[in-house]
Amino acid sequence: MIGLFLGVGLISSCQSEIDEAKGYGYLQLSSIDVNKGVETRADITESEAIAVDILDESNAVVQHADDWRNLDDVILPVATYTIKAYSADKNMETQGFDAQPYYAGQKDVVIEANKAKNVNITCKLAQTMVSVNCSETFKSTFAGYTCYIEGADALSIPFVEDEARAAYVKAGQPLTVKVDFGNGKSFSQEITSKAEAAYHYKVNLDITEGNAGFDISVDQTIHQYDVTVKVPTKQESADMVTSDIKNDASKVWGQFAYLSGSCNLAEITSPVQFRYKKKADAEWTTIEAVQEEGTKNYSAKVAPLDFGTEYEYYIVCGDKTGETCTFTTESYVEIPNLNFDTWRQKGKNWYANADASDSYWATGNSGVTLIKDATTVPVEGSEAHSGKAAKMTTVDGVMLVGAAAGNLFIGTYKTNMTNPSTSVNFGRDYAGARPVKLSGYYKYTSCAINYGSQPGTLTTDECNIYIRLWDASGTEIGFGEFVSSESVGTYTPFEVTINYSNTQKRPAKLTIVATSSRYGGNFSGKKVVGQVGAGSTLWVDDFELSYY
């Protein structure tokens, strides 16, 4: 981490110069602090030579200093600039044991007339560190081996026996550990599909009597991935290597999987393919493999697969085949009442569950029906797409909070009169397969904004439908949403793609939310401050989750 501080105050002489040129502002580089924030090799000194560039909006350098200490007071025309700090005496493209750590960071700054800017830029290691360690059992089992870390553009870094140094490689590329046993046989395992900058991948090699094993643990406090690879004592041909994906959540989903392997043939006269089948079946399915650019690695997406089912697969080219590996797809867990046909009424409240309570789906009805009718209710006949549908309406004039949006969500609701924003708790436990899309049908009446101040840019109301997933630590791993301000008088299909920010994690909690006013849940104290339009109404029906 490199703290870069620009501009703390103006000395009187510079202030006078600014006053004379009303179209200029002021930057002063006061200090650079070095704090690497990641374990580095012992031969790296504590001091870093840092260069600084100031670039204009056309990306042209308007100020440069090989050493930040030489960048004196800077007066710049009013405009937006990008300030970059980076290692001055190192090459980020160099990879291997001889490469040196390269630090970089940048931030945009808007220069205003007659004003000084105080800007803090955080620089971090722009490369990835990688090292290999072999257990004593591994060393005693195999003799005369060499380990390689391989990546894009034919990267191959040899780690001979007892090599303790770490190497620096470019971030963003796939990394594979390969063990060459010197007898025409080798073993390969991808350790990451995209190496992260400022992290150290510590690859630990051990042995197993069965199929290869693969496990990753991450220590965020020291930016370290501990990658444990169990190498089978019985080795397959070095020509074709099947990668074991069974413990890689990024490759094994509910109804699809990414098969992977490597082909080390000098000349490929036949197409590289994968064969796969259910373990209980006899017949294999063949699919063409796609080569990953700059590597000898191949992959293929296979779909649709059955939930919770064990599959076998191997890589093949001509008469050369890799070892057969297995994986088991994620299991299906049903989300109840996605078609919104089940409703129960209790007093003035309606519930989208069979037991007349907020037992799975919940609404804010109980907070509104103290003085008004329920804002979320079932409808059928011509108001539904099929069976029953959910109708949500935004109302104003609600005691205490001012306004209330109609809503329906997976979670819990319990009215908190002293802090209404905490009445809603989104999400319920979920251990099923990761969906990739949410689809369904909706129609919407958007009314003019007549209440609220946030975000302050709306003239007509917006409906919102979204899905969110969290892992066991409570961190969001997947999200997708649909937003519209257009009034739609007939049921219209919608589709939401779920984007996963972390494909290595499996979900532990899920919610689906629909509301007639996107900002109806924005509170300040006891009052709703989100912009809403009283009368805005959203109908939804026949939701469906897709898994491939």
PyMOL commands that set and color helices and strands:
alter all, ss='L'
color gray80, all
select helices_A, chain A and resi 12-20+68-70+136-141+365-368+381-383+420-422
alter helices_A, ss='H'
color red, helices_A
select strands_A, chain A and resi 2-6+24-27+29-34+50-55+61-65+74-77+79-87+103-111+116-117+119-125+127-134+146-150+156-159+167-170+175-180+186-192+200-208+213-219+224-232+240-242+257-263+273-278+285-288+290-291+297-302+310-317+320-321+325-328+344-346+349-351+361-362+376-380+388-393+395-398+402-404+407-413+424-426+428-429+437-445+463-470+476-484+488-497+499-500+509-515+523-524+527-528+537-546
alter strands_A, ss='S'
color yellow, strands_A
deselect
rebuild
show_as cartoon
